Amino acid sequence: MKLPQFLMMNAAMTTALPTLAAPLPQKTTVGMTQPRFNDLAAQCTNAVHPNTLQAVARVESRFNPYAIGVVRGSLKRQPRNFAEAVATAKSLHAQGKNFSMGLMQVNRYNLAAYGLNYETVFEPCKNINAGAQILKSCFDRAGGNGQTALRKAFSCYYSGNFRFGFKSDFKGQPPYVTKIILAAMDNSPYQTIGFPGSLKTSGRRLGQSSLPQASYVPQPVNSRHPETYSEPPAEQQVAQPYSVTEKPVSVSPAEMQTVAKATAAWDVFADF
């Protein structure tokens, strides 16, 4: 079985991202216009293939741009709009909580490194761009061949290290890396961003994609388990000359068995 192309290794990392154009809209049954995820991702970053980002967003937030996941905790209910999301994030910050936000679940400790704050992190375009840069940084530091590095990158994105994402940390659920592989099989060019309620997708909510991509991407702060991170050996920190856009990720027989038994009914933070 072949999965969608995954990570886009773009050598021209110093090129500024294109100006955000209006994404191809899709009318819902209630007449609300929602942006398609892949269209927006393609316009907001050139670091990671949109299909990869879609799979990650499906697991991380279920495409809810206002999702907030509290590490070792939960919310009584998820924010229903932009104002609630900002207020909730600021309240959690005041309580000293560790939490992640938005489509790609960018951790609070990563905001400054990617030029974000508790308002802009909930703008889909900027959130996608930050998540893509974090994942690209993980891939560059993973070492190994393309397939191995890709899986390590997913683990790193989740936990800050290259091991924890291969372990099942929620009872009855597959490891995070397996979740991403399974989620990729549900990828669709028609997948939309799921704004709660009747919120309209204004330009402010979508954000702008004029953020330049620096040649050096800061290493991500650990998103879920800060105490488990360990720096990989220096010889493994060199980006591998492998283009995953040309070779689809392969699935081992063991992974196939795991995927066959798993379902999409999970939640990384057990609070959605």
C-alpha positions, 0 to 999 in steps of 0.5 A: 500500500502506498501512502501520500507523499510526505515531507517536502525537503526544500533547499531554498529555505531563505525564500520568503513565503508567497502572499496568502491568496484566498483559498479555494472555498467549500460551502457547507450545508449551512452556507458557511465558507471554510478554507480547505486545509491543503490549499491553506497549507500550500500557501502558508509554508513550503517546508513540509508537504501539505499531506503531511501537515494534514495528517498531523493536524488530524491527529493533533486538533481534528482541524479545530483552529481553537483547540487547546491541549493541556499537558497532563490535564484537560479543559472542561470544554474547548473554546468555541471562538477566537476570543474564548481561545485567547482568553483560555490560553492567557488563563492557562498561562497565568496558572503556569500550565503547559499547553499547546494550541491551534491546528498544529498544537504549537506549544506555549514554549515555542511561541516566541521562537516562531514570532507568535503570541496568544492571539496569532497562534490561533490564526491558521496560517501562522499556526500551520507555518510554525508547526511545519518549521518544527516538524522540518527541524525534527526531520533534519535532526533525526538522522538515518534514512528517509523512512526512519527519519520521517518516523523519528520526526513525528516522534520528535514533534509529539514528545521532543525526542525520537523515542517516545512517539513509538510507545503507546502512552494511552491505554487502548491507543496505538503509538503517536507515530502509528496514529499519523500513518493511519491518519494519512490514509484519510487525507483528502484535498477537500478536507476543510478547517473546522471552525466551531459554530458559525464563525466566518473565516475572515482575513484576521482569522486566517492570518497572513503568510508573509512570514519569511522562512529563515535558513536556520529553524530553531529547535522545538521546545518539547511539546508534551514531555519536556523532561524526556528530551535528549539531544541526538548525537552530533553526527545525526544532526545533518539533514539527509539528502532524501526527498520524501516527496518523490518516494512515498512512505512505506508501511511494514507488515507489523504496522499494517497489523496495528493499523488494521486494528486501530480506529480513528476514535482517539484524542491525543490529549483525551479532552476533546 
